Amino acid sequence: MQLGISTASFFSKYTTEDSLQIIKDFGLETCELFLTTKYEYNPNFVDIIAEKASLLNLDIYSIHALSMQFEPELFNKVARTFDDALECFKLIANAAKMTQAKYYTFHGPAKLKRKPYTLDYEYLGQRVSLLNSIIKEITSNKCKLAYENVHWTYFDNPNFFTLLKKNCDIDCCLDIKQAFQSKISVYEYIESMKEDLKNIHICDYTNEGDLKLPGKGIFDFISFFKKLNEIKYNGPIMLELYPYNYSNLNEIAESLEYLKQCFKIANK
């Protein structure tokens, strides 16, 4: 396991391109690239990112997009709507190719209505398979989707992933704060994900649900890391913060040191 951080952690405080140097200054070697605007989906911008990451010897393990801009419509049955969303998807796939990202952290459709949802897993599996085939073709089979649990999307419970992977080949990304917000144990998600788990997003939280830097909340990272060792997880663990979770970069550095100490204890 290796510690990394998402560039989303610096949104509104530092530009995406400037955040790469910050990540390197933390002594980290891997990150998730979060592209938040169509401006950043443009190949000219991604080229700047790829060149800077190469100069810094920083591995962009995964790539993420502002999902609500287009990802839900990738499952729309209307051709014109799907085709428009697919244009954005292909831009992200191309960004993955340019940055040599191994995974595209993916949210998929959202649950926008307060009603029970009856999901067609066969159809969902077909669309996921199609999207995976497109990103694999664009990246010469070097990048795949990693479907992330998010409490306001279809993947708001472990059973969603259990049923989805019966209908397609799919990997996943675990987000511990999203598991908490779903009111479901993170370990239930892990049980569903198992060997398909390829990426992890972490932060901390209080009993009241306020999000915090790791070490400032109630989450038991030592037990969590022990569980990851137990299932032989060997991917990265990405710190993913919101800008209001910290006041300065020193606080992030201290949190990273806390996580390193948890690693050491868990590995004894």
C-alpha positions as CSV (number, residue, x, y, z in Angstrom):
1,M,0.0,0.0,0.0
2,Q,1.1,3.5,-0.8
3,L,-0.1,6.9,0.4
4,G,-1.2,9.4,-2.2
5,I,-3.5,12.4,-2.5
6,S,-6.1,13.7,-4.9
7,T,-5.7,17.0,-6.5
8,A,-9.3,17.6,-5.5
9,S,-8.0,18.3,-2.0
10,F,-6.7,21.6,-3.3
11,F,-9.7,22.7,-5.3
12,S,-10.4,26.5,-5.0
13,K,-7.1,27.0,-3.1
14,Y,-4.5,26.0,-5.7
15,T,-4.8,25.3,-9.4
16,T,-4.7,21.7,-10.6
17,E,-1.3,22.2,-12.3
18,D,0.2,23.9,-9.2
19,S,-1.0,21.2,-6.9
20,L,1.4,18.6,-8.4
21,Q,4.4,20.4,-6.9
22,I,2.7,20.6,-3.5
23,I,2.1,16.8,-3.7
24,K,5.7,16.2,-4.5
25,D,6.8,18.5,-1.7
26,F,4.8,16.3,0.7
27,G,7.2,13.5,-0.3
28,L,4.4,11.6,-2.0
29,E,5.0,9.6,-5.3
30,T,1.4,9.0,-6.5
31,C,-1.8,11.0,-6.8
32,E,-5.2,11.1,-8.3
33,L,-5.8,13.8,-10.9
34,F,-9.2,15.4,-10.5
35,L,-10.2,17.4,-13.6
36,T,-13.1,19.7,-12.8
37,T,-13.9,21.8,-15.9
38,K,-14.1,21.3,-19.6
39,Y,-11.1,23.6,-19.8
40,E,-9.2,21.0,-17.9
41,Y,-10.5,18.2,-20.1
42,N,-8.8,19.8,-23.1
43,P,-5.8,17.9,-24.4
44,N,-3.7,21.1,-24.4
45,F,-4.2,21.4,-20.6
46,V,-3.7,17.7,-20.0
47,D,-0.4,18.0,-21.9
48,I,0.8,20.6,-19.3
49,I,-0.2,18.2,-16.5
50,A,1.5,15.2,-18.1
51,E,4.7,17.1,-18.7
52,K,4.8,18.5,-15.2
53,A,4.1,15.1,-13.6
54,S,6.9,13.6,-15.7
55,L,9.4,16.2,-14.6
56,L,8.4,15.7,-11.0
57,N,8.5,11.9,-11.3
58,L,5.0,11.8,-9.9
59,D,2.8,8.9,-10.8
60,I,-0.8,9.8,-11.8
61,Y,-2.4,6.5,-10.7
62,S,-6.0,7.5,-11.3
63,I,-8.1,10.2,-13.0
64,H,-11.4,11.6,-11.9
65,A,-13.9,14.1,-13.5
66,L,-16.7,16.2,-12.2
67,S,-19.1,13.4,-12.7
68,M,-22.4,15.3,-12.7
69,Q,-21.3,17.2,-15.8
70,F,-21.9,14.1,-18.0
71,E,-21.5,10.7,-16.3
72,P,-25.2,10.1,-15.5
73,E,-26.1,10.6,-19.2
74,L,-23.7,7.9,-20.3
75,F,-26.6,5.6,-19.2
76,N,-29.3,7.5,-21.1
77,K,-31.1,5.4,-23.7
78,V,-31.6,8.4,-26.0
79,A,-28.8,8.3,-28.6
80,R,-28.3,12.1,-28.9
81,T,-28.0,12.5,-25.1
82,F,-25.7,9.5,-24.8
83,D,-23.5,10.8,-27.7
84,D,-23.0,14.2,-26.1
85,A,-22.0,12.6,-22.8
86,L,-19.7,10.2,-24.6
87,E,-17.7,13.2,-26.1
88,C,-16.8,14.2,-22.6
89,F,-16.1,10.6,-21.5
90,K,-13.7,10.3,-24.4
91,L,-11.8,13.4,-23.4
92,I,-11.3,11.9,-19.9
93,A,-10.2,8.7,-21.5
94,N,-7.7,10.6,-23.6
95,A,-6.5,12.4,-20.5
96,A,-5.9,9.0,-18.9
97,K,-3.9,8.0,-21.9
98,M,-1.8,11.2,-21.8
99,T,-1.1,10.9,-18.1
100,Q,-0.7,7.1,-18.1
101,A,-3.4,6.8,-15.5
102,K,-4.3,3.2,-14.6
103,Y,-7.9,3.8,-13.5
104,Y,-10.7,6.2,-14.1
105,T,-12.6,6.8,-10.8
106,F,-16.2,6.7,-11.9
107,H,-19.5,7.8,-10.2
108,G,-22.1,6.9,-12.8
109,P,-25.8,7.8,-12.5
110,A,-27.1,9.7,-9.5
111,K,-30.2,9.2,-7.4
112,L,-31.9,12.5,-7.7
113,K,-35.5,11.5,-6.6
114,R,-36.7,10.6,-3.2
115,K,-38.2,7.3,-4.2
116,P,-37.1,3.6,-4.3
117,Y,-35.0,2.8,-7.4
118,T,-35.5,-0.4,-9.3
119,L,-32.2,-0.9,-11.3
120,D,-31.8,-2.9,-14.5
121,Y,-28.4,-4.6,-13.7
122,E,-28.3,-6.2,-17.1
123,Y,-28.5,-2.9,-18.9
124,L,-26.1,-1.2,-16.4
125,G,-23.6,-4.0,-17.0
126,Q,-23.9,-3.6,-20.8
127,R,-23.2,0.2,-20.5
128,V,-20.3,-0.3,-18.1
129,S,-18.8,-2.9,-20.5
130,L,-19.2,-0.5,-23.4
131,L,-17.5,2.3,-21.5
132,N,-14.7,0.0,-20.3
133,S,-14.1,-1.1,-23.9
134,I,-14.0,2.5,-25.1
135,I,-11.5,3.6,-22.5
136,K,-9.4,0.5,-23.0
137,E,-9.3,1.1,-26.7
138,I,-8.2,4.7,-26.3
139,T,-5.6,3.9,-23.7
140,S,-4.3,0.7,-25.4
141,N,-5.7,-1.4,-22.6
142,K,-3.8,0.5,-19.9
143,C,-6.7,2.1,-18.1
144,K,-10.0,0.8,-16.7
145,L,-13.0,2.1,-14.8
146,A,-13.0,1.9,-11.0
147,Y,-16.6,2.4,-9.9
148,E,-16.7,4.4,-6.6
149,N,-19.3,4.1,-3.9
150,V,-21.0,7.5,-3.4
151,H,-24.0,7.9,-1.1
152,W,-26.1,9.9,-3.6
153,T,-25.5,7.6,-6.6
154,Y,-26.7,4.1,-7.6
155,F,-23.6,2.7,-5.8
156,D,-24.9,3.7,-2.4
157,N,-24.8,0.2,-0.9
158,P,-22.5,-2.9,-1.2
159,N,-25.2,-5.0,-2.9
160,F,-25.1,-2.7,-5.9
161,F,-21.6,-3.7,-6.7
162,T,-22.2,-7.4,-5.9
163,L,-25.1,-7.4,-8.5
164,L,-23.3,-5.2,-11.0
165,K,-20.2,-7.4,-11.3
166,K,-22.4,-10.4,-12.1
167,N,-23.2,-8.6,-15.3
168,C,-19.8,-7.1,-16.3
169,D,-16.1,-7.0,-15.5
170,I,-15.7,-4.0,-13.2
171,D,-13.2,-2.8,-10.6
172,C,-13.9,-0.4,-7.9
173,C,-12.8,2.5,-5.6
174,L,-13.7,2.6,-2.0
175,D,-14.5,5.9,-0.3
176,I,-14.7,5.6,3.5
177,K,-16.5,8.9,4.1
178,Q,-19.1,8.0,1.5
179,A,-19.6,4.6,3.2
180,F,-20.2,6.6,6.5
181,Q,-22.7,8.9,4.8
182,S,-24.5,5.8,3.4
183,K,-24.8,4.7,7.0
184,I,-23.2,1.3,6.1
185,S,-20.0,-0.1,7.5
186,V,-16.9,0.4,5.3
187,Y,-16.2,-3.3,6.0
188,E,-19.4,-4.4,4.4
189,Y,-18.3,-2.5,1.3
190,I,-14.9,-4.2,1.4
191,E,-16.6,-7.6,1.6
192,S,-18.5,-6.8,-1.6
193,M,-15.4,-5.4,-3.4
194,K,-12.7,-7.8,-2.3
195,E,-10.2,-8.5,-5.1
196,D,-11.9,-5.9,-7.4
197,L,-10.8,-3.1,-5.0
198,K,-8.1,-1.0,-6.9
199,N,-8.2,2.5,-5.2
200,I,-9.2,4.0,-1.9
201,H,-10.2,7.5,-0.9
202,I,-9.8,8.5,2.7
203,C,-10.5,11.4,5.1
204,D,-11.8,11.4,8.7
205,Y,-15.2,12.3,10.3
206,T,-16.9,13.0,13.6
207,N,-19.9,11.2,15.1
208,E,-22.0,14.1,13.8
209,G,-20.7,13.6,10.3
210,D,-18.3,16.6,10.0
211,L,-15.4,15.7,7.7
212,K,-11.9,16.1,9.1
213,L,-8.3,15.5,8.4
214,P,-7.2,11.9,9.3
215,G,-6.3,11.9,13.0
216,K,-8.9,14.5,13.8
217,G,-12.0,12.3,13.8
218,I,-13.2,8.9,15.0
219,F,-12.2,6.6,12.2
220,D,-9.9,3.8,13.2
221,F,-7.2,3.8,10.5
222,I,-5.1,1.2,12.2
223,S,-7.9,-1.4,12.1
224,F,-8.7,-0.3,8.6
225,F,-5.1,-0.8,7.4
226,K,-5.0,-4.2,9.1
227,K,-8.1,-5.3,7.2
228,L,-6.5,-4.1,3.9
229,N,-3.4,-6.2,4.7
230,E,-5.7,-9.1,5.4
231,I,-7.3,-9.0,2.0
232,K,-3.9,-8.3,0.4
233,Y,-4.8,-4.9,-1.0
234,N,-1.8,-3.5,-2.8
235,G,-3.1,-0.3,-4.4
236,P,-2.8,3.3,-3.2
237,I,-4.7,5.1,-0.4
238,M,-5.6,8.5,-1.6
239,L,-6.2,11.4,0.8
240,E,-9.2,13.2,-0.6
241,L,-10.2,16.4,1.3
242,Y,-12.5,19.3,0.9
243,P,-10.9,22.8,1.1
244,Y,-12.6,23.5,4.4
245,N,-11.0,20.5,6.1
246,Y,-7.7,22.4,6.6
247,S,-6.4,25.9,7.0
248,N,-2.8,25.4,5.7
249,L,-0.6,22.8,4.1
250,N,1.2,22.1,7.3
251,E,-2.0,20.5,8.6
252,I,-2.1,18.1,5.7
253,A,1.6,17.3,6.2
254,E,0.9,16.4,9.9
255,S,-2.1,14.3,8.9
256,L,0.1,12.4,6.4
257,E,2.6,11.7,9.2
258,Y,-0.2,10.4,11.3
259,L,-1.3,8.0,8.6
260,K,2.3,6.8,8.2
261,Q,2.4,6.0,11.9
262,C,-0.9,4.1,11.6
263,F,0.7,2.1,8.7
264,K,3.7,1.1,10.9
265,I,1.5,0.0,13.7
266,A,-0.8,-2.0,11.4
267,N,2.1,-3.7,9.7
268,K,3.7,-4.9,13.0
